[in-house]
């Protein structure tokens, strides 16, 4: 997903997404390291060489696995 696509999806400006991805504020303050943003950035880098179909299959598979694991964990708690 491009920074513009992320911005559109989350109702942000592309510049705001850029600052988040780079771990900076608009005033150039010290970097802010956010584990979730860092993970998203790494995933985007890993998926970038793949075509759209391959990315969609991988994301779909991972999403299904995460939901399955969450459902199994929820069942053990109840």
C-alpha positions as CSV (number, residue, x, y, z in Angstrom):
1,X,0.0,0.0,0.0
2,X,1.4,3.4,-0.9
3,X,1.5,6.3,1.6
4,X,-1.3,8.0,-0.3
5,X,-3.5,4.9,0.0
6,X,-2.8,4.7,3.7
7,X,-3.6,8.4,4.0
8,X,-6.9,8.0,2.1
9,X,-7.8,4.9,4.1
10,X,-7.2,6.6,7.5
11,X,-8.3,10.1,6.6
12,X,-4.9,11.6,7.0
13,X,-2.6,13.7,4.7
14,X,0.1,11.9,2.8
15,X,2.6,14.1,4.7
16,X,1.2,12.9,8.0
17,X,1.7,9.3,6.9
18,X,5.2,10.1,5.8
19,X,6.1,11.5,9.2
20,X,4.6,8.5,10.9
21,X,6.5,6.0,8.7
22,X,9.8,7.9,9.2
23,X,9.1,8.1,12.9
24,X,9.3,11.9,13.0
25,X,7.1,14.8,13.8
26,X,6.4,17.7,11.5
27,X,8.8,19.9,13.5
28,X,11.7,17.5,13.0
29,X,11.8,16.5,16.7
30,X,13.5,13.3,17.8
31,X,12.3,10.1,16.2
32,X,9.4,8.3,17.8
33,X,9.7,4.6,17.6
34,X,6.3,2.9,17.4
35,X,6.4,-0.9,17.2
36,X,3.2,-1.1,15.2
37,X,4.4,1.4,12.6
38,X,7.8,-0.2,12.4
39,X,6.2,-3.6,11.8
40,X,3.9,-2.1,9.1
41,X,6.9,-0.5,7.4
42,X,8.8,-3.7,7.4
43,X,5.9,-5.6,6.0
44,X,5.4,-3.1,3.2
45,X,9.1,-3.4,2.3
46,X,8.9,-7.2,2.3
47,X,5.8,-7.3,0.2
48,X,6.9,-4.6,-2.3
49,X,8.7,-6.8,-4.8
50,X,5.6,-9.0,-5.2
51,X,2.7,-8.5,-7.6
52,X,-0.7,-7.4,-6.4
53,X,-2.1,-10.9,-6.5
54,X,0.7,-12.4,-4.5
55,X,0.4,-9.6,-1.9
56,X,-3.3,-10.1,-1.6
57,X,-2.9,-13.9,-1.1
58,X,-0.3,-13.5,1.5
59,X,-2.2,-10.8,3.4
60,X,-5.4,-12.9,3.2
61,X,-3.6,-16.0,4.5
62,X,-2.0,-14.1,7.4
63,X,-5.3,-12.4,8.3
64,X,-7.1,-15.8,8.3
65,X,-4.4,-17.3,10.6
66,X,-4.6,-14.4,13.0
67,X,-8.4,-14.6,13.2
68,X,-8.2,-18.4,13.7
69,X,-5.6,-18.0,16.5
70,X,-7.7,-15.2,18.1
71,X,-10.8,-17.4,17.9
72,X,-9.0,-20.3,19.4
73,X,-7.6,-18.2,22.2
74,X,-11.1,-16.7,22.9
75,X,-12.6,-20.3,23.1
76,X,-10.0,-21.3,25.7
77,X,-10.8,-18.2,27.9
78,X,-14.6,-18.8,27.8
